[in-house]
Amino acid sequence: MLSASAAGLHAPVPTLGAEPGRLVLDLAGRRVELARAEAVRLRDAAAAEAGSSSAARDLSVLLDRVLARGHLLALRRGEVHTLTSIAAGLGLGELVARLAGPGG
């Protein structure tokens, strides 16, 4: 069963002000831009973990939707934690720092 977020209960909204080829994540009101290539790598890695992690499965669905629609994606704390873990596993240190935020 998909979580409320993966089921679309907090659907993406149109992205305003993002550079072409970039997606925007909303992390508790803080916006983080994500290169499309990063989003694809993260989605694929999350999908690879989907068999053992429902959080990774849900995140892969959300990332797939934002890639298809090019919208802003609002993530909850648990989803940010999963995304950060996957980004770290891929060696995306700069993204991990951006996800942590100022002073993080």
C-alpha positions in Angstrom: 0.0 0.0 0.0 1.3 3.4 -0.9 1.8 6.2 1.7 -0.5 9.2 1.5 2.3 11.1 -0.3 2.9 8.5 -2.9 -0.8 8.1 -3.4 -0.9 11.7 -4.5 -2.5 13.3 -1.5 0.0 16.1 -1.7 0.2 16.4 -5.4 2.9 18.4 -7.2 2.1 22.0 -8.1 3.5 24.0 -11.0 7.1 25.0 -10.6 7.7 28.8 -10.7 11.1 30.2 -11.3 13.1 27.0 -11.7 15.8 27.0 -14.3 15.0 24.9 -17.4 16.0 21.2 -16.9 15.7 21.6 -13.1 13.1 20.4 -10.7 12.2 22.0 -7.4 11.7 20.2 -4.0 9.8 21.9 -1.2 11.3 20.8 2.1 9.1 22.3 4.8 8.9 25.6 2.9 12.5 25.7 1.8 13.1 25.2 -1.9 15.9 23.0 -3.2 16.6 22.8 -6.9 17.5 19.5 -8.4 19.0 18.8 -11.8 16.9 16.4 -13.9 19.8 14.0 -14.2 20.1 13.9 -10.3 16.4 13.2 -10.1 16.7 10.3 -12.6 19.6 8.8 -10.6 17.7 9.2 -7.3 14.5 7.7 -8.8 16.4 4.7 -10.2 18.3 4.1 -6.9 15.1 4.4 -4.9 13.3 2.0 -7.3 16.2 -0.5 -6.9 15.6 -0.4 -3.1 11.9 -0.6 -3.4 11.8 -4.4 -2.8 13.2 -3.9 0.7 12.0 -0.4 1.6 8.5 0.9 1.2 9.8 4.4 1.9 12.2 4.0 -1.1 9.3 2.7 -3.2 7.1 5.6 -2.4 10.0 8.1 -3.1 10.6 6.5 -6.5 7.0 6.9 -7.4 7.0 10.6 -6.3 10.3 11.3 -8.2 8.8 9.6 -11.3 5.8 11.8 -11.2 7.8 15.0 -10.8 10.0 13.9 -13.7 7.0 13.3 -15.9 5.2 16.5 -15.0 8.0 18.9 -14.1 6.4 20.3 -11.1 7.3 21.3 -7.6 7.4 18.3 -5.2 6.7 18.8 -1.6 8.4 16.2 0.6 7.7 15.3 4.2 10.4 14.8 6.8 10.6 11.0 6.3 10.8 11.4 2.5 13.6 13.9 2.9 15.4 11.4 5.2 15.0 8.6 2.6 16.1 11.0 -0.2 19.2 12.1 1.8 20.2 8.5 2.5 19.9 7.5 -1.2 21.8 10.6 -2.3 24.6 9.8 0.2 24.7 6.3 -1.1 25.1 7.6 -4.7 27.9 9.9 -3.6 25.9 13.1 -4.2 27.5 15.0 -1.3 26.6 18.4 -2.6 23.0 17.4 -2.8 23.1 15.9 0.7 24.4 19.3 1.9 21.6 21.2 0.1 19.0 18.8 1.6 20.4 19.4 5.1 20.0 23.1 4.6 21.8 26.0 6.2 24.0 25.0 9.1 23.0 21.3 8.5 
